[in-house]
Amino acid sequence: MIDFIATDSAVETHYTRGNLADAILSGLKALGRDTTDVTLDDLAPVDEFHIRGHAATLELAQQLMISPNQQVLDVGSGLGGASRYLAQTYGCRVTGLDVTAEYCDVARLLADRLGLSSRVTYQHGNALDMPFEDATFDIVWTQHASMNIQAKARLYHEIARVLKPEGVLALYDVLAGPGGPVHLPAPWAGDASISYLITPEVLHSHLEQAGFRTLTWRETTTTARDFFKQLVERSRGQASPPPLGLHLLVGADAAAIFGNMIRNLDENRIRLIETIQQKPAM
């Protein structure tokens, strides 16, 4: 067993801003939104902290057969944007698990403002030691979470453990490309001490060893590159950043971080993979 407590603390420190709730509510007010009765569209600029945001969530969800009676686990749920979309759109119950306590607090606040508290819950915890019984969930959903997790084999075995037989894993992640080490800082890490990227080939091997069967496998690197270039292009000429946006999550280094992401994509240092995996029947 590895000691993941120190790494967890460093990862949580990286993501914690200390004032996210106030920053988001202030941003909503600046945009003229009612902060007591917000919509998914109101929160779209900030609440899905993964490349391509809601568009990527839509593409992943459309590959699944989600029904109202299903239990979904979102591993690395962040501010809860994807989990709230799944609950509102499909009527399912979603549990979010995230290593950052502030993210869980903000996710609960936003779920309450959207009237979704009865269908989504958020827990502060570790993906390598999930506080759930075996075979609890019909779907495990995870977007851009594994980059901070060194023990990949343990992660996918733990996901398989909490999935029901014939349950599915919907995964969208940042992986290592052939171009060399990533330029940092990046959205998931300020330095190499909490960045653990693996290649698509190694990911496929880990999933196989955890017992999964591949249903779909798609690379989305090109669209990721376009996303960041458009993000940077929109910011040019602006006197100040918009009231809501991913800059609230990455902090003062936003320009450098987004610039590094373009370099990482242009130089083939990262790749984006979207895959649906199925746990076999007993």
N, C-alpha and C positions, 0 to 999 in steps of 0.2 A: 504493500500500500504506500502510495506517495503522500508526502505532506503537502496538501494544497492550500492550507490555511493562509500562509504568508502570501502566496500568489493571489488568492482571493482578495486579501486586503489591498494589495497593490492595484488590482483590477478595479475594485470598488472606488478607490481613491481617484483613479484615472477618470472614471465616469461621473463622479459626484461633483456637482456645481454648487450646491448649498442654497440656491435661490431659484431653482427651476420652476416651482409652482408659481411664485410671484412673477417671474419673467414671462411665463406663458399667459397668465391671466392679464398682465399688463399689456401684452401684445394683442390679445383679443380685444381689450378695451380700445386700444389705439386704432384697431380696424373697425370699430363700431359694432362689435359683436356683444350679445347678451351673455355674460360669463356664467349666468345661472342656468342657462338652457342652450348649450352649445351643440353643434352638429359635427359629424365626421368631416364634412367639408371644411368647417371652420378650423379644425385642428390639423388638416392635411399637410400644411407646410412643415410641421414640427414633430408629429407623433409617430412617424415610422422611420426609425433611424437605421435604414439600410439603403443600399444603392438602388436608385430608381423608385424608392418610396412606395406609394400606393399602387403604381403600375405593376411592380414586381409582386406585390401581395395578390392582386387580382389574377395575374397569370398563374400563380401557384395554386390559389384556391379553386380556379376553374378546372383544374385537373383532378379534383377530389369530388367524391359523392358525399357531401356533408348534409346531414339531416338533423332535425331539432332534437332527437333523442340521443345524440352522440355527445361524448365527453372528449374535449380537446385539451391537450397540454401544450402551451407555448413556452418552449425552453429558451431563455434569454429574451423575455417579453418586453424589456425596455419600458417605454412610456405607455405601452399597451395598445398602440394604434391598430395593429393587425388583429389582436384578440378582440377588440371592440367591434371591428368590421365583421369578423366571423360571427360573433354573437348576434349582432344586429341584422345581418344579411341572411343568415341561415337558421337562427333561432337556437343554436347549440349552446351548451355550457362550456366555458373556457376557463382554464386555470393558467395563470401566468406565473412563471418562476424566473427570478432574476437575482443576480449576485449583488446588485446595487440597491440598497434600501431606499434611497431617494427616488429612484425610478419607480419602485413599488408604491411609494406614498403618492407620487404624482399620478400614477396609473389609476389608483383607487379614486383620487379626487376627480379625475376626468371621467371615469366610468360613472360616478355619481352625477356629474353635471349632464351626462348624456342619458341618464335614467337606465343604466345597464348594470347596476350593482347586484341585481338578483341573478344575473347570468354570467358575470365575470368576477373572478377573485384573483388576488395577486399574493404571492408568497416570496419572501426574501429567503433565498437558499442557494445551494450548490448543485449544479447539474451532475456532478460526479457522485453525489450521495443524496438522491431525491427523496423527499419525505412523503412518498406515496407507496401504496401496496402494489404487489405484482399485478399485472394485467388489469390496470385501472382504466386506461384510456383507449378510445377508438382511433384517435389520431394524435400523433406528436408532430408539432409544427415548430420549426426553428429557422430563423433568418439571421445570418451574420452574428453567430454566437460562439462558434468553436475557435475563432482566431485567438481567443484569450485562454484556451484550454490546452494544456500540454498533453494530458493523458487521453488521447483521442480514442484508443481502443476501449478504455473504461467508459467513456462518454457514450459510445454507441451501444455497448452492452447494457448500460443503465437505461438507455432509451428503449431498447428491446425488452428489458425487464418490465417496465411499466405499461407497455403496449399489450392490448389483448391479442390473442391469436387471430391472424389475418388483419390486424390493424396496420395502419400505414404511417410512415414517416415522410413528412413533406419538408424538404431541406433546401435552403438557398444560402450559399456560402461563398466567402472569399477564400481562394486557394492560392498556392504558390505557382508561379509561372516559371518558364525556363530562363528568364532574363536576369536572374540573380536576386540578391536580397532586396527587400522592399525599401524604398525611401521613407524615412520616418521624420517627423511625426505623421501618423495616419489616424483616421477616426477611432480605431480600436487600440492604439498604443502610442505613447509618446516616445518610447525607446524599445529596444529589442527584448527587454527583460520580461515583457508580458505579451509578446507577439509570437504565435506558434502556428505558422502556416504549413500546410502539407500539400502535396501535389494531388491532382484528381486521381491519379493511379493509386496513390496510397489511401486516399479516401475510399475508393471503390473496394480496396482490399479490406479495410477496417469494417466496412458495412457487410461484406461477405462473411467475415469471421464472426460478426455479431449475429449472423443468421438471416440477414435480409436478402430479399430478391428484388432486383431492379425492375421497376415498371416503366419509368421514363428517366432519361438522362439528357440534359440539354445545356450547352454552353451559352452564356449570355454576355460574354466579355465585350463584344463590339457595342452592344446597346449600353453597357455600363460606361464605356468611354464617351459615348455621345452624351450621356446624362451629365457627367462632370464638366464636359466642355460647355454645355448649355448653361449649367449652373454658374460657371465662372464668367461666361459671356454676359449673362443677365446682371451680374454684379458690377460690371464695368460701367463707370460713369455715375454710379449711385453715390450720393453724398454720405449716406449711412445705410447700414443693412436694414432690411424690412423688419417690421415688428415681430413677425414669426418666421422662423426658418431654422435650418440645421445648425446655423452659427450659434444658436443658444445652447446647443449640446456640445459643440467642440471647443467653445471658448474663444479666447483672444487670438489664437493661432489659426483661425478658420481659413484665411487666405493661403497660408503656407500648407495647411493640411490638404485643402482641395487641390492646390497646385501639385503636391506630391502624388495625389491619387491619379491625376492626369499623366504624370511621368511614369508611375508604376504601370498604368495601362498601356501607354504608348510604347514602353520598353519591355512589355511582356513579363513584368515582374509579378503580376497577379492575374488570376483567372477567376471568372464567376461561373459557378455551376448550380443548376437547379435540377433536383431529382426527386422522384417519388419512389419510395422503397416499401416493401411489404414484409411483415413478419409472417412466417409460415403458420399454417394451422397445426394444432397439436396432434 
